[in-house]
Amino acid sequence: MSASVKSYAAVDLGASSGRVMVGRVGPDSLELTEAHRFPNRPVRVPEGLRWDVLGLYAGVLHGLRLAGPVDSVGIDSWAVDYGLLDADGALLGNPVHYRDSRTEGVAEKVWATVPADRLYAATGLQYAPFNTLYQLVAARETHQLAQAERLLLIPDLLAYWLTGEQGTELTNASTTQLIDPRTRDWSHDVAGRLGIDLGLFAPLRQPGDPAGSLRPEVLEETGLTGPVRVTTVGSHDTASAVAAVPATGGERFAYICTGTWSLAGLELAAPVLTEESRAANFTNELGLDGTVRYLRNIMGLWLLQECVRAWGDPDLGELLRQAAEVPALRSVVDAGDAAFLAPGRMPERIAEACRASGQPVPESPAEITRCILDSLALAHRRAVEDAQRLAGHPVDVVHVVGGGTRNSLLCQLTADACGLPVVAGPTEAAALGNVLVQARAHGLVGDLAGMRHLLTRTQPLTRYEPRGDTRRWREAQARLAGK
């Protein structure tokens, strides 16, 4: 390998699987290969739904062994969830899963102290029942929280186990609903009013900051030769994925990060904290280099994943081929509805939602799949439209990154619904963003524009042009709104 090419391990943990990817980066090259992929299966125990974080850590260690020599390691994962440590640094139980029911009814208690409009004005975060703030209020009287000396978000917890050093990465911290997006620091007023001890959090880190080096025991277990640095990346996987949007210089773009969730929105220089933005349930999360990820959470391919699981894992390619032949927009559901948040009975719940709204009820797997994909494309359209209007920021193209780029039917439907070209790719956007931040910290690439320029030159991209006009999509949107 050329001395100007370095290797970086990207630990990228999604809500359904984890992976260790190896990125090899040079001045004009960027290659990504998969070292190890492993399942991420939550476990239901008597006290609720929990993450198997020890199983995830074992997967990370095995992945680093398979990765071979690397110059640095970076970690990103899903947001909001955390582990609690005692005074000795030991984990106090498995982290609670964000789909656990413990936060039911908690928001109303929070709003009684800090009204929802004031909370949004202070933190810019959309309402989601699983935000860390609500989780901490739900845990307020628990023995576990009373014993905790430290709270580490999931990527920071794994980095601590790898290095022995503690920190709180900023892009992920911004999903807790405890960060002021204007100051990019903690909102002491919100935390104080709700009795949340910000001293539980380790000091804030920025993407690119050093996060320590692999401990001797980790080097021994992985077979790596030290020292191996751990570099702070955009540890919220969406922050890393948005960093890997292959936008060209000056391009006015929206993005949709697709996977278990769809995160659809804009990259802005400042947050949008208006009451209208709050009512539209847009969030202001922090991104690289002072940017704001202004976006809406949409239920995403979770709807299809749960259906496929219920159907016994049929061949997905054949299912999508059959879905493409089903008449378009026959039935749609609100893909942002919290009614679809919990696992189980997804085909029946989608059918029930269509029946309740007076639409034809999809019955076959192909019909239900088409309903899901039409509904996701419609939700993408609404989010892209609303974001432009609320931020006063028009766009000319939609970039789709993440696992949904493999679903060509969804990409085409999104282009049709938005009435805009869709550029799909890269698929492993979060891992690529992770790798590029490490490479930048080591001087191999330049600023965010330089990172994206390298992506456009090296990654396969597919362009989808919109077909027809958007009238049918507007009508479906009005039908869903009951108009």
Phi, psi and omega in degrees: 000138179300146180297337181274356178254129180239159182247137181228135176266124176254112172273115186234108186251116176261176185288345179239344177203158174242159178208150169246117181249150177246121177254130176250118190238131172228181182304326181229026182218147178207109181236138181234129177230152181269122177271321185198136175233139185214152184287153172238095185248118175294159183237129176266117179245172184306327182274355177140197183267127185230154172275141173273075188289333177290322175297322177296317180296320176299321177296322178296313181298317179295322179296321178293326176296318181286337183292331183078191185302130177224156180272340182195162177232138174229151185231130169229158179203183172296168188262181166070328185275160190206163170245150178252137180245147175273187185296338178269002181083012180272144181289130179265076177085162179290139179302142178286138179283140183295342177273002176296153187275004188293340182269005179298127178080358183285325183304318181298324177293319178297314184294337176293335178262313177237102182307150187303322181291323178289324178297319179292318180298331182273327188239341178069012185262136177297158174286125168218133187298342185260005178309147184306322179305313181291324177298318181291323176294321178297329183270004192305319185266008185278150177297323183298313180293325179296329181274349188285138173252343183210141173242126178236125173298157193309310180295326179289328176295314179293321177297323177296316179295328179285326191241337188083002181249147186245141176199169178233110184285139193293315185297323178285322177302330182290349177270357183283344189069029177235010181248140173272114185291346177280316181271343185058037178221174182299146173268091184295329181295311180298312181299317181297318181296330183260005178069029179264125183276105179292347175295345175293333185274141174288163181304146181291143175237153177257150172307131183102343179291148173293144180236021179104190178230156181301133180294155179306320180295326178289319177301318181295317183289327183268348182075012180276152178259123184278173355282144173239120183281149166252126183250133175293129177243184169291093195282348165281125187302330178291324177298317177293321180294319179293326176299336181260015172291121187278057179282144177270162184304128178080359182290135176267108190228151163254162178228153172227113175269112189252140177179221174306322172248157165251124178247110188241128180176210187231158170259120185238166177270343182210153181289158174249110190244025183285161176296325178296322177295318178298315181299330179276000177059048172262149182245153176242093177259157186269143179239193181291150167056042176078008180278163175241132174268102182265108192208168174241137174279129177237146189304329171076198184290359170309319181300315180286320179303315181293322177295314180301320177297317180295330181273004178083029176058061175291170178297118187291321180300316179292321178299317179291324177298316178293321180296327180295338181270351179284138179307138185287147169057029177294318178215140177223153176235166177279106184288356175258003185290127179298345177299339180262008187290317185282153177285162173101140173053035185296317179301318180294321181293323177293317177299318180297320180295321178293318179297317183294332181265007176075021179262163173304140184268117177292139185242310183282160175305322180295318180294318179294320178298317179295321176301317180296312184291320174299319182293320177294316179299321178294319177295323176299315179302311182299317182294316181294318177299310184296320181298316179300316183292314185289328182264352185060044190224087182291153180230159181246346185207152177245123175264125176253122179234163178097190188299332180293347178294340177286342183265089186295329178295316178297319180297316180294317179297324178294318176298316180299315184293318183281339185067027182225152173298143174246128172254116185258129178125155000280158179289313182268055186296317183298317180295321179294317176299320177302309181298317184292326176293321175298315181297321178294320179298336179259011173081013184273333177229166184265226185283187183301320177297322178293322176299316182290326178297320177296322179297316182295333181276339191240344187252141178290131181231147179237132181255133178243122177269143179293142179252134177068190177262179185261013184302313182297327178288322176298319179295320178295321179296318178293323179297318180294327180279358179074027182259000000 
